[in-house]
Amino acid sequence: MQSRELFRHAAEQWANLKPTSHDDAFPLMKQLEEFCDSSTNLYFIDMRADDPLAYALHRVVENVNLRSSSSLLGDYPDQAYMRNDVAPAYHAAKGSGLISQMTLTSRIQDQIATYDRLILPAPRQKGTPAFAVTLSKTRILLPVERKLLTGREEDVLDLLAQGLSSKEIALKTNVSFRTVEHRIASIKTKLQAKNVTHAVAIWMSRFLGIEVRR
């Protein structure tokens, strides 16, 4: 299920359910689990603390590994990511009580992720919402840190990105087909890429224009 359909379904069910406790929200979370594919995470967020970095994250479904066992936002290894892209969004949802949806591109530890996120805060009762349920659906997940490529390997990647085959690259660069294949194998090893398409995607991620805040 695409983000748009999944998020619309979740928001409609949330508005009808109007949960005021974890127990109230549990049936919807169980229902949403069925729609969570390999790119989707589902969390319950305890927002009773005053400091958003003290909000507690409870994993319902985590198909995209965040590589941390911590539950408090303030304990996550990448605090720049938490302080810039996560905690403020939950704090705003707590303050407004409004459902929010957005697409983000963030640096998370040593990866670049583009993902859709839906935050479903509990309805306002007496005071501000004490919890939220959030869905995230990852579109792109690429490593940031790369071992140094040679200039010739970079040339090969640029040509692959233009759609040229190994044979066409060999003709264009006046080297043997075997040399091109050797360079591609070296590129995949250095970029930890699963295949040529993955290697090109990692290489092109440098053009995403992400400001790395540290």
C-alpha positions, 0 to 999 in steps of 0.5 A: 500500500502506498503512503497516501492510501495508508496514511489516509486510511490511518487518519480516517480510522483515527478520527473515528476511533478518537482513542484516549489511551493506549488500550483504545489505540491498540485495535487500530495499531493491530489493524495497521500492522497488516499494512506495514510492508518492508519499508514501513515502521509503526510506533506508539509515542508516550508524550507525557513528559514536558521535554520532547527528548524525554518522550518514549518510543515504543516499537510496534513494527520496525521493518526499517532498522533504526539501529538503536535499542533506546526508547527515549528520544534523548538517548538515540545515538544521532541527537542532531537528527532527533533535535532537528527532525523528530522531537520538534514534530512530536512536540508540535503535534502535542501542542496542536493536537492535529494530525500531521503528515510530511515528507522528509529527507534526513541524515540518520547516523551514516545514512540518508533517508527520504521518508513519509511520516504521519503523526496521529496525536491523541484527541484533546481531552483535558489538556494536551495529548499524552500520546501519539501513534506514528507511521513512517514509510521509507522511500530512499535509504542510502549510505553517506560515508563512502570509501574514496573512489578513483577518478576513473571509477567516478567516470564509470559511475557518471556514465552508468548514470547516463544509461550506458552499458559496460560495453558502451563505457568500454568503447567510450573510454577506450578500455577493455570490457574486462577493465570496466567490469573490474572497475564496477566490481571495485565500485560496488565493494567500496560503496557496499552496493548490492548491484549496479543500480544500487551503486548508481543510486548511492553515487547520485545521493551526493546531489540531494543537497542535504545540509548535514547539521552537526 
